[in-house]
């Protein structure tokens, strides 16, 4: 009986966890093109990425965070049909047309003490963490050598509180929306600079008007 009671208490503690992601409004909402005539293959690489926690150097892996950020962007491009395939060069079965690199910084702001208090209170006391991103996405055309750069500044917050338990299945929807908005913003900004021109051919010009026959 005591063991069963302990398991019930443990289950209640786990079930009490709820979180919700909220995105800043720094990025305008964009939609990518509906169709791509010849989607390219894109490889990626991690540049200099600085990770901070409350303004101080973080012990997190810059390679892991940078890879995740690029993977989220490229995965959304692929799901929209904007690229045919992506991955590291050694993983690709076809030669890549472009290389996408990431540099910049991520600053995570939050209180460790507040997070502990939230956990000890079974999530009845809320706490939050905010991430500030200052990225530079650099796309290089591996055939022509042309490069294009898009700066991105955005933020995202997660609140942990038992009140979010009823919407737990949708708690990470905001996180996906943030990645989607960033991915489509970067794509459209690159497109404005002339990137992917071969994948998005311009519409054929209208034929010249037919001149009336002279008598």
C-alpha positions as CSV (number, residue, x, y, z in Angstrom):
1,X,0.0,0.0,0.0
2,X,2.8,2.4,0.9
3,X,4.5,1.6,-2.4
4,X,1.3,2.3,-4.3
5,X,0.8,5.6,-2.5
6,X,4.4,6.6,-3.3
7,X,3.8,5.8,-7.0
8,X,0.6,7.8,-7.1
9,X,2.4,10.8,-5.5
10,X,5.2,10.5,-8.0
11,X,2.8,10.3,-10.9
12,X,1.0,13.4,-9.6
13,X,4.2,15.3,-9.5
14,X,5.2,14.4,-13.0
15,X,1.7,15.1,-14.3
16,X,1.7,18.5,-12.6
17,X,4.4,19.7,-15.0
18,X,3.3,22.1,-17.7
19,X,5.2,24.4,-19.9
20,X,4.4,26.9,-22.7
21,X,6.6,28.5,-25.2
22,X,6.2,32.2,-26.3
23,X,8.1,33.9,-29.1
24,X,9.1,37.5,-29.3
25,X,7.8,39.6,-32.2
26,X,11.2,40.6,-33.6
27,X,10.7,38.7,-36.9
28,X,8.0,39.5,-39.4
29,X,5.9,36.6,-40.5
30,X,6.9,35.3,-44.0
31,X,5.7,32.6,-46.3
32,X,8.1,30.8,-48.7
33,X,7.3,30.2,-52.4
34,X,4.6,27.7,-53.1
35,X,6.5,25.6,-55.6
36,X,10.1,25.1,-56.5
37,X,11.1,24.0,-60.0
38,X,14.4,22.5,-59.1
39,X,15.0,22.3,-55.3
40,X,18.7,22.3,-54.4
41,X,20.8,20.2,-52.1
42,X,22.2,22.1,-49.1
43,X,25.0,21.1,-46.7
44,X,25.8,23.0,-43.5
45,X,28.6,24.0,-41.2
46,X,29.0,25.5,-37.8
47,X,30.9,28.8,-37.6
48,X,31.9,30.6,-34.4
49,X,29.0,30.3,-32.0
50,X,29.1,31.8,-28.5
51,X,26.8,30.5,-25.8
52,X,26.0,32.6,-22.7
53,X,23.9,32.1,-19.6
54,X,22.8,35.4,-17.9
55,X,25.6,37.1,-19.9
56,X,28.4,34.7,-18.7
57,X,30.0,32.0,-20.8
58,X,28.0,28.8,-20.8
59,X,29.2,25.2,-20.5
60,X,26.8,24.0,-23.2
61,X,28.2,22.6,-26.5
62,X,28.3,25.3,-29.2
63,X,28.5,22.5,-31.8
64,X,25.3,20.9,-30.5
65,X,23.3,24.1,-30.3
66,X,24.5,25.3,-33.7
67,X,23.8,22.0,-35.4
68,X,20.3,21.9,-33.8
69,X,19.6,25.5,-35.0
70,X,20.7,24.7,-38.6
71,X,18.9,21.4,-38.6
72,X,15.6,23.0,-37.5
73,X,15.9,25.6,-40.4
74,X,16.9,23.1,-43.1
75,X,14.2,20.5,-41.9
76,X,11.5,23.2,-42.4
77,X,12.9,24.1,-45.8
78,X,12.8,20.5,-46.8
79,X,9.2,20.0,-45.5
80,X,8.1,23.0,-47.6
81,X,9.8,21.6,-50.7
82,X,12.3,24.5,-50.8
83,X,15.3,22.1,-50.9
84,X,15.6,18.5,-52.0
85,X,18.0,17.2,-49.4
86,X,20.3,18.5,-46.6
87,X,23.0,17.2,-44.3
88,X,26.8,17.2,-43.8
89,X,28.8,16.7,-46.9
90,X,29.8,13.2,-45.9
91,X,26.1,12.2,-45.4
92,X,24.8,13.4,-48.7
93,X,24.3,11.1,-51.7
94,X,24.4,14.0,-54.2
95,X,26.8,16.9,-54.5
96,X,25.5,19.9,-52.6
97,X,24.6,23.1,-54.4
98,X,24.8,25.4,-51.4
99,X,26.4,25.5,-48.0
100,X,24.6,27.2,-45.0
101,X,26.7,28.4,-42.1
102,X,25.7,29.7,-38.8
103,X,27.6,32.2,-36.5
104,X,26.5,34.4,-33.6
105,X,25.4,34.0,-30.0
106,X,22.7,32.6,-27.8
107,X,22.1,34.1,-24.3
108,X,19.9,32.1,-21.9
109,X,18.4,34.2,-19.1
110,X,16.8,32.6,-16.1
111,X,17.2,31.8,-12.4
112,X,18.4,28.4,-11.3
113,X,17.0,29.0,-7.9
114,X,13.6,29.8,-9.3
115,X,13.6,26.6,-11.3
116,X,14.4,24.6,-8.2
117,X,11.5,26.3,-6.3
118,X,9.2,25.5,-9.2
119,X,10.1,21.8,-9.0
120,X,9.9,21.6,-5.3
121,X,6.4,23.2,-5.3
122,X,5.2,20.6,-7.9
123,X,5.1,23.4,-10.4
124,X,2.6,25.5,-8.4
125,X,5.2,28.3,-8.3
126,X,5.9,29.4,-11.9
127,X,9.3,30.2,-13.3
128,X,10.6,31.2,-16.8
129,X,13.6,31.1,-19.0
130,X,14.2,33.4,-22.0
131,X,16.6,32.9,-24.9
132,X,18.0,35.8,-26.9
133,X,19.4,34.8,-30.3
134,X,21.7,36.9,-32.4
135,X,22.5,34.8,-35.5
136,X,24.1,35.3,-38.8
137,X,23.1,32.8,-41.5
138,X,25.6,32.7,-44.4
139,X,24.6,30.9,-47.6
140,X,27.4,30.1,-50.1
141,X,26.7,29.0,-53.7
142,X,29.2,26.2,-54.1
143,X,29.1,26.5,-57.9
144,X,29.6,30.3,-58.4
145,X,31.2,31.1,-55.0
146,X,28.6,33.9,-54.3
147,X,27.6,34.3,-50.7
148,X,24.6,35.8,-49.0
149,X,24.2,36.9,-45.4
150,X,21.0,37.3,-43.3
151,X,21.2,38.6,-39.7
152,X,18.5,37.3,-37.3
153,X,17.7,38.7,-33.9
154,X,14.9,37.1,-32.0
155,X,13.8,35.8,-28.6
156,X,11.8,33.0,-27.1
157,X,10.6,32.3,-23.5
158,X,9.3,29.2,-21.8
159,X,7.1,29.4,-18.7
160,X,6.8,26.4,-16.4
161,X,3.6,26.3,-14.3
162,X,0.9,23.7,-13.4
163,X,-1.7,26.0,-15.0
164,X,-0.4,24.9,-18.4
165,X,-1.1,21.2,-17.7
166,X,-4.4,21.1,-19.7
167,X,-2.6,22.3,-22.8
168,X,0.5,20.1,-22.3
169,X,0.2,18.4,-25.7
170,X,0.4,21.8,-27.4
171,X,3.1,23.3,-25.0
172,X,5.9,23.0,-27.6
173,X,3.8,24.4,-30.5
174,X,5.2,27.9,-29.9
175,X,8.7,26.5,-30.1
176,X,8.0,25.0,-33.5
177,X,6.4,28.2,-34.7
178,X,9.5,30.1,-33.7
179,X,11.7,27.8,-35.8
180,X,9.3,28.0,-38.7
181,X,9.1,31.8,-38.7
182,X,12.9,32.0,-38.5
183,X,13.4,29.5,-41.3
184,X,11.0,31.2,-43.7
185,X,12.3,34.6,-42.8
186,X,15.9,33.5,-43.6
187,X,14.8,31.9,-46.9
188,X,12.9,34.9,-48.2
189,X,15.7,37.3,-47.2
190,X,18.2,35.1,-49.0
191,X,15.9,35.0,-52.0
192,X,15.7,38.8,-52.1
193,X,19.5,38.9,-52.4
194,X,19.5,36.6,-55.4
195,X,20.0,33.3,-53.8
196,X,18.2,30.2,-55.2
197,X,17.7,32.0,-58.5
198,X,18.2,28.8,-60.4
199,X,15.7,27.0,-58.2
200,X,13.1,29.7,-58.7
201,X,13.1,30.6,-62.4
202,X,11.3,33.8,-63.3
203,X,8.1,33.5,-65.3
204,X,8.5,33.5,-69.0
205,X,8.0,36.9,-70.6
206,X,4.8,37.5,-72.5
207,X,5.1,37.1,-76.2
208,X,5.1,40.3,-78.2
209,X,1.8,41.5,-79.5
210,X,0.8,40.4,-83.0
211,X,1.0,43.3,-85.4
212,X,-2.1,43.6,-87.7
213,X,-1.4,42.6,-91.3
214,X,-1.0,45.5,-93.7
215,X,-3.2,45.7,-96.7
